[in-house]
Amino acid sequence: MPEITYPYYLANRPVQPNADLEVADKYTGQTVARVAMADAAAIDEAIGMAVEAAAPMREMPAFERQAVLEHCVARFRQRFDELALSLCIEGGKPIKDSRGEVMRLIDTFKIAAEESVNLRGEVLPLDRSVRAKGYWGMWKRVPIGPCSFISPFNFPLNLAAHKIAPAIAVGCPFVLKPASLTPLGALIIGEILAETNLPEGAFSILPCRRDGADLFTTDERLKLLSFTGSPEVGWELKAKAGKKKVVLELGGNAAVIVDEDADLDDAAQRILIGAFYQSGQSCISVQRILIHERIYEPLKEMLVAATRAIKAGDPKDEDTFIGPVISDKEANRMESWIQSAVAKGAKILCGGKRDGRMLDATLLENVPRDEPMYAEEFFGPAALLAPFKHFDDALAEVNDSRYGLQAGVFTRDIYKAHKAWDTLEVGGVIIGDAPSWRVDHMPYGGVKDSGIGREGIRFAIEDMTEIRLLALRTPPART
């Protein structure tokens, strides 16, 4: 891939004041692109233009907003291979997973296009008491106004889309800061949006350094901040956000329960994908595998054998399942967490070795609960196994976490499934699959340190709109 220079997008238009951000091929380490970086003045201008765009965005007919989203869907299909290869290179994501993310990008915009013409309200009877005689009402949703979005490195297309698409669907102008490690996907989305008839200022996509991005959080002209990333950064941003609404998706250390009645072949295959797809760099990647003691040994053997067979290497290779992690810094951290767990008594069942940004698919057991490998978000290709005796004990162990994003439960017992749904302190309970499963129209988000609010187009639309009531009084008839 030859080195390419990318502009940022300020008020719908490409701007190239510099090429200060180098984007590397995460497998080879070579620079493949240079990206323009926005300074505080550009961010301030973008926010001001978004404020000016709020009225014309709000006034766009629904069918015109739908047409913008449908244009994006068509262009994403035309540029499918380019988007997938770009993602594979900038993120180190295996090419098959990269194609899967482009498909999800398309799905997300398609769903938003459908929702854009289905924004509903409700007729609300008011005359429930004598004092409301002659009154009736209705309510509708109206756009909240200019929004601020900060997207992460691990799904640079689809997690940006989960912010951009619903904003367009409801008529909210926005400014977006993509992750500096993987900005290219968002900029290609910006290039395609620039082909549409969105009002000037409707969108700005501005790579910038974290220490220069305060306006995305603190500027009072912005009415909503939606951030996806680490808990440490997310809660800090919420504290600085002022009066604006805040939506946070902050990750977790997802657990899966495998009860004694599970189909072991099926469970092993789904857990393997959940733990190691895209090198474990997913907020809902399987990290804790809790297995009933009666099936612990056979399932452990199956998981270890399957994990050892995983192919790692160049993400551009069609057969690669695990590519590099995002940076040397993160690879160092992951290796240190594994070593710390082993020093405290954990046993490596397979993997555990590292070569630069490549970390072997790793399984451990006997990991103490106070070790980062158990208690924190690993965000890489490693998971731990632990046995349980009683189903209730497994539920309690899942809840023994400061995170609560999603959990998976393999059971054929409908009563246990409902008990898990009632008991687990998570945003989503997935029965018969790993917690890593997601489709783009479902409510997605967590509790505790996993965040606040929900993604999923319809549910993001609720956050990006406000309810406005109309109450009408019918005067008494004159005699």
N, C-alpha and C positions, 0 to 999 in steps of 0.2 A: 504494500500500500504506500504510494508516494506521499510525501509530507504535504498536507493541505492546510491552508489558512482559513479560519472561520471568523466571521464577524459576530458581534452580539446583536441583539435586536432591541432597539429603543423606539418605543411608540410605533411599532409595526415595521420599522425600517432597519435594514442592515447598516451597522456602523463599524468601521475598522480603524479605531484610533491607535491601536498597537497590536502586537501579537505576543503578549507577555506570558501567556499561560501555555506551557508545553504539556501535551498529552502523549503519554507513552503507551506502546504496545505492552500490555501487562505480562506477556509471556517472554518477549525478547528484551524488554527494557528500552527499545529504541524509540525515539521521538517520531510520532507519525502525524502529528498535527500541532498547529499553533493557533491559539484562540485569543480573541480580544478580551481584555479585562475591563470591567466598568469601575470607575472611581465613584466617590461619594456624590460628586456633582451630577454624574449621569444617572445614578440611582434616584437622587432628588428630582431630577427632571422627569424621569419615568413615572414616579409617583404622582407628580403634578399633572402629567398628561393622562394618567389613569383616572384622576379625579375629574378632569374635563370630559373624559370619555364615558363617565358613569351615566349621564342622561341619555346620550345617543345609544348606548348599549341597552339601557333599560327600555328604550322606545323601539328597538328592533323587533319587528314581528317575529313570532315564533318560527314561522316557516323559513325566514332568512337565517336565523341562528342554526336551524336544522340543516340548511343548505351548506353552511360553513363546515359543520361537522361531517356531513356526507362528502364534501370535497376532500377533507382530510383523509377519510377512509379510502377514497379512490386513489389518492396520491400515495398513501402508505402501501397500498397494494402494488402500485406501479414501481415503488422504490423498495420493495420488500427485501431483495437480496442485499442492496446497499445498506439498509438499516441493520440487517442481521450481521453483516460482516463488520460494520462499524462498531456494533455492540460487542461482538466477539473480540475485537482488537482492543478497544478502549477499556473494557471491563474484564477481559480474560475469561469471559463466559463461553463454555463450549458451544460450538456452532449450532448444535441441535437445540440447546436451551435458548440460544439467541433467537433462532427462528420462532421458538415457542413464545418468547416475549413479544416479538413483532406481531404475532397472531393475537396476543392479548391486547396489545396497543390498539389493533384494529377493532377487536371486540369492545373495548372500553369506549372508543369514539362512536361505534355503532349504537351501543346502549344509550349513550348520552344523546345521540341524534333522536332516538325514539322518545326519550324522556323530555326533550326540549319542547315538544308539542303536546305534552300531557301534564303540564303543571296545573294542579287542581286546587280548589278551595272547597268551601262547604257553606250551605245555608244553615244558619244557626238560630233555631227558635229561641226567643228571649223571654216570652211572656209566661214565665213559670210562677210568677207571683203577681199580686194586684198592682204593685208599683211599676211593673213592666207591661201593663196592658197597652196595646197599641204600638208596641215596639217589635221589630224583627231585625235580624242581622245576617251578615254573611262575612266570610273572611277569605283572603287570598294570600299567596306568598309573593313577596316582592324581593328583588335582588338586594343583598346587604350593602353592596357598594364595592369600592376597590379592595382587592384581596392581595395578600402577600403569601407566596408559596416558596418553600425551601425543600428541595427533593434530594434523595440520597444517591450513593454510588451504585448500589447493588441491583436496582431495577431502574436504570436511568430513563428508559422509555415509558414503561407502564406506570411507574409511581408518579412520574411527572404528568402522565395522561390522566391519572385519577384526581388530579387537581385542576388541570387545564380544561378537560372536557366538560365537567359539570359547571365550571365557571362560565364557559361559553353558552352552555345549554340554558342557563338562567339569566344571562346578561350581566355578569360581573367582570369588569376590567381587572387585570391582574399584572403583577410583577413576579417573576420567577427567578430564583437563584438555584441553578443546577449545581450538583457536586463538582468540585474542581477536578477530581480524579476522573470523572466520566461526563463531561459536558456536551459531547458531540450529539447524542441522541436528542436532547432538548433543543439544540440549535437547529437540527434538521426539522423538528416539529415547527420551530419558529419560521424557518424558510418556507414551509408549506402554508402556515397561517398567513404569512405575508402575501400570499397569492389571493387571499380572499378579500371581501369587501367589509371586513370589520372596521368600525370607526377608528380614526387615528387615536392612538393612545390606549387602545383596547388591550394590548399585551406588550410586555417587554420581557425579554429573556436575557439575564445579565449575569454571566459568570463574574465572580469577584472573590476576593480573599475574605475569609471569615472575619478578620479583624476590621474590615472595612464595610461590613454588611449590616451594621447596627440599624440603619434606617428600615430595613425589611421588618424589623421587630418593633422599634420604638416609635416610628412615625405615626402620629395620631390621625393622619388622613386615611390611613389604611383601616378597614373595618373588620378584617379577619386575618389571622395568621394560621396557616396550615403547614406544619413541620413534620417531616419524617426523618428519623435519625436516632441518635443515642439518647438515653434518659438523661444523662448528665447535661447535655446541651439543651435538650428539649425543655426540661423544667427551669433551667436558667433563662431561656428565652421567654417562657410564660411569665416569669417574675418581672421581666422587663417590658412586657407587651402593653401595659397600661389597660385601657378600657376595652380594647378590641376583643372580639371572640377569638379563642385559641383552640385549635384541633391538633392533637399530638398523637403520632403513631411511633412508639418508641421501642418496639422489639420485645424479646423475651428469651426464656430458656425452655422451650416447649417440651412437654412430656407426652409420652404415649404409654397407655396401659394395654398389656396383652393378657387377657384373662384365659383361664384354662380351657375354655371351649372354643378358642379361636382356631381358624384354619392357619396352620403355621407357615405353609408355603406362601399363602397370600399375604399374611402379616409380614413375613421376612422381606418379600419383594417390595411392599409398599413402604416399609420402614427404611429399607436401603435407599430408595429414591428420596424419601423425606429427609434423611440425614445428610446425604451427600450430593444431591443435585446442586448445580452451580457452586460446587465446592463448599456447601454448607452456609453460604453467605446470604441467608434469608432470615427474616425476623421470626418465621415459624418453622425453621429447620428443626428436625428432631434432635434434641440434645440429651434427654433423659428417657431411657427405655426401661419401663417397669414391667417385669414378667412374672406371672404366677409361678410359684416355686415348683409346681408339678411339671411344668413345661420349660423351666428355665434352661436346663442343660441342652436339650435338643434344639431349642430355638437359638441359643447362644452359638452352638456349633454351626447352624445354618447361616446365621448372620456373619460370623467370622469368615466362613468359607466364601460367601458371596462378596464380602468386603475385600478380601484378598484378591479376588478376580477382577476388581474394578480397574479399568484402564485410565491412567493419568498421563497428561502430557500436553502437547500443543493443542490449544482449544480450537484451532482451525481444522484439526483432523476430525473426520466424521465419526470415528470410533471413540474419541475421547469423552470420558464422563466427568473427570475432575481436571480442571485447569488450575492456573495459579490463583492464589488469593490476591487481594487488591494491592498490597504494598509489603515491602520488607518489614516495616514497622509492625504491621498486623501479624505477619508470619512469626516474627520474634515473640510477640505477646502470646500467640497460640502455643508455640513451642514451650515457652516458660510455664504456662498454665499446666500443660501435660506433665512437665518435669516436676512441678510443685506437687501435683496429685500423686505421682509415683513416689516422691520423697515422703509423703504422708501415708503410704500404704496401698495406693491403687496399683492395679496390675494392668499392663498393656496386653490386650488380647491379640491385636494385630495393628500394624502401622506404627505411628509414633515418630517416624523419621522425617527430616526436612531437608530440602535442597533449595536454597534461595526462597522464592515465593511459592514453591511447590511443597505442600505438606501432604504426606500419605493419608489416605482414608484410615481413620483410627477408631478403635473401640477399646474401652477400658471398663474395668469393674472394680468394686470396692473403693469407689471415690468418696472420701468424707464429705458430708453435706456442707461443711464450712469452707470447702475449697472452691476457688473461682470456677473451676471446671464444672462444678455442680450448681453453685449458687448464682453465677453471673451468666451473661450471654456470651457464649464462645464465638459464634459467628464464623465458623470454619468447619472443615471436614472431620469432625470428631464427635463421638457420642459415648455415653456411659450406660452400662447395664446394671440393673439391680433387681433382686428377687423380692416378691411380696407373698404373704400367706393369705391375707383376707382382702377382699375387694375394697372394703372401707379403709383399710390401711393404705392402699394404693391411692385412693382419692385424697386422703390426708397428705400423702407425700407429694402429689401434684400441687396441692395448695401450699405446701411448704416452700414458698418462693415469693420474692417481692414482685415477680412478674405475673401477668395473667392475660396472655394474648389468645392462644388457642391450645386445645389439648385434643389428643386422639384416643379413642377407646376401641379395642377389638374385643367385642363380646357379641354373643347371639342371644343374650338374655335381655328381653325388652325392659324388664324391671330394673336391671342394672344400668341399662342405657339411660332410662329416665332419671335414675338416682344420680348418675354422672352429670346429666344436664342440670339437675337441681342443685348439686353440691359443688361442682368445680367452679372456682373463682377465676373465670376466664371470659373473654369476649365471645368465644365460639367453641362448641364441643362437636367434634367430628367422630361419628360412630362408624366403625368398620373401615377406617382409614387413618393415615397419619395426620398429625395436626397441620402439616404443610399444605394441605389441600385448600384451594381457593378458586372461586370464580368471581368475575368482576362486577356482578350486580348484587352480590350478597353483602349484608352489613359486615364490615371488617374493622376490627379495632379491639382494644384491650381495656383492662382495669388495672388497678394498682399502678406499679411503675411502668406498665406497658402503654399508658397514655390515657387520653380522653377524646371522646368523639368517635365517629365511624366514617370509614371510607366505603366505597360502593356507590355507584352514581346517584341512585335515589336518595341515599342517606347523606352523601356529601351535599346534594342539593338542599337538603333541609338546613345544613349548617350555613350554606351560602345564601340563604334567604331569611326573611323575617315575615312573621304573620302580621297582616294589616287588617283590622276589623272595620267593617262598615255597619253602623247601627242606624236604623231609620225609625223615626217616630211618626205615626199616623195621627194627626190632630183629630180631636173629636169632631164629629159631623156637626155643622151649624144647623140650628133649627130656625 
